[in-house]
Amino acid sequence: MRPRYVVGFAWTACSRGDSFQRKSAEVRQQRAQFKRIEDHGAKLEERLILDNRYTEHSTVSLAQAWDQLDQLGMRMQHNLEQQIQARNQSGVSEEALREFSMMFKHFDKEKAGRLDHHEFKSCLRALGYDLPMVEEGQFDPEFEKILDHVNPNRDGYVSLQEYMAFMISRETENVNSVDEVIQAFRALTDHGERPYITRDELFANLAKEQADYCVRRMKPYHDPTRGEIPGALDYGEFTRSLFTN
């Protein structure tokens, strides 16, 4: 596993997470504006002015829309965190994860965050699974084996979490370990032996954005006998933090 691969993901995921958090903060800051609307609405009601010819919206409908937007943001944040965790643990490419997610959303017509078994089968076919065509109500042993894995309780639906876990398990059999990534970073050092890496070595082997990310996140390396070495960065601690966070 190349360090460019894992660092590229870490940088991309971190950027997406930071961008989403900034946007969420901007939306929540507008809550004060909504509070002003509620106060004005209360004053109108006190004066028995119940119809506002300047707008079709009410404070109640706006409050409901606001709650829906807030809940949507929390779900998106949760899904992003799950994708980051899945990518860290499995090594599945970001492009593959994005394709899985987009395909799920396409077949989730009601936007309920789940697929019934018919929608799930259609989704698998769209992703390239060669499932046989059977008559309505006819037993399909191949699809039933998949359901045994992804929806063993047979509640009639496959959630996004169950779907993503299944697709990731099928996409890769070998989970890349922390040690593999540490070995990859070690290969970039002088003679491929040092337990630390320098800024120049990072920029010589990684894309600028990835190298910048490493330099910002890697802590100074402390040798057990010599102490802190000038210019030395601890890629071991950095890699372990990627896999745990």
VENBEL-V886969 format. One record per residue. N is the residue number from 1. D_FIRST is the distance of its C-alpha to the first C-alpha in Angstrom with 2 decimals. Layout:
n: [N;N]
d_first: [D_FIRST;D_FIRST]
//
This chain:
n: [1;2;3;4;5;6;7;8;9;10;11;12;13;14;15;16;17;18;19;20;21;22;23;24;25;26;27;28;29;30;31;32;33;34;35;36;37;38;39;40;41;42;43;44;45;46;47;48;49;50;51;52;53;54;55;56;57;58;59;60;61;62;63;64;65;66;67;68;69;70;71;72;73;74;75;76;77;78;79;80;81;82;83;84;85;86;87;88;89;90;91;92;93;94;95;96;97;98;99;100;101;102;103;104;105;106;107;108;109;110;111;112;113;114;115;116;117;118;119;120;121;122;123;124;125;126;127;128;129;130;131;132;133;134;135;136;137;138;139;140;141;142;143;144;145;146;147;148;149;150;151;152;153;154;155;156;157;158;159;160;161;162;163;164;165;166;167;168;169;170;171;172;173;174;175;176;177;178;179;180;181;182;183;184;185;186;187;188;189;190;191;192;193;194;195;196;197;198;199;200;201;202;203;204;205;206;207;208;209;210;211;212;213;214;215;216;217;218;219;220;221;222;223;224;225;226;227;228;229;230;231;232;233;234;235;236;237;238;239;240;241;242;243;244;245]
d_first: [0.00;3.81;6.57;8.60;7.09;7.79;10.76;12.00;12.35;13.95;16.27;17.21;17.88;19.80;21.79;22.69;23.72;25.78;27.40;28.36;29.81;31.84;33.23;34.11;35.88;37.81;38.96;40.10;42.00;44.10;45.35;48.18;49.35;49.47;51.51;54.05;54.35;54.99;57.65;59.37;59.28;60.94;63.66;64.37;64.73;67.11;69.29;69.03;67.25;65.09;64.48;62.60;63.34;60.72;57.71;56.88;54.55;55.61;54.22;53.39;51.36;49.55;48.76;47.33;45.22;43.98;43.00;41.14;39.22;38.34;37.19;35.12;33.37;32.64;31.25;28.99;27.74;27.16;25.25;23.04;22.29;21.52;19.09;17.29;17.26;16.14;13.18;12.19;12.76;11.65;8.86;11.68;12.10;14.95;16.95;17.02;18.12;20.69;21.99;22.45;24.30;26.44;27.44;28.49;30.58;32.16;33.51;34.40;37.70;39.37;36.49;36.82;33.14;33.48;34.06;36.79;36.02;37.37;35.25;32.15;32.90;33.46;30.17;28.32;30.29;29.40;25.68;26.38;27.36;30.20;32.66;36.27;39.09;41.57;44.90;45.25;45.44;44.38;41.97;38.46;36.81;33.37;33.26;34.79;31.94;29.52;31.93;32.02;28.37;28.39;32.04;33.59;36.51;37.58;38.74;38.67;35.78;31.99;30.85;27.98;26.15;26.80;25.81;22.44;21.65;22.69;20.76;17.45;18.22;18.96;16.00;13.42;14.26;11.31;10.56;7.36;9.26;10.25;10.30;6.68;6.34;9.71;9.04;6.76;9.81;12.16;11.32;12.72;15.87;19.01;18.80;15.39;17.46;18.46;17.84;18.26;17.43;20.05;20.69;21.11;17.75;16.07;18.36;17.91;14.17;13.77;16.09;19.24;18.94;15.50;16.85;20.04;18.40;16.74;20.08;21.98;20.01;19.18;22.17;23.90;22.85;25.72;26.13;28.02;30.75;30.75;30.09;28.54;27.37;28.22;25.31;22.69;20.14;18.62;14.84;14.98;17.48;15.79;12.52;14.86;16.97;14.33;13.80;17.57;18.88]
//
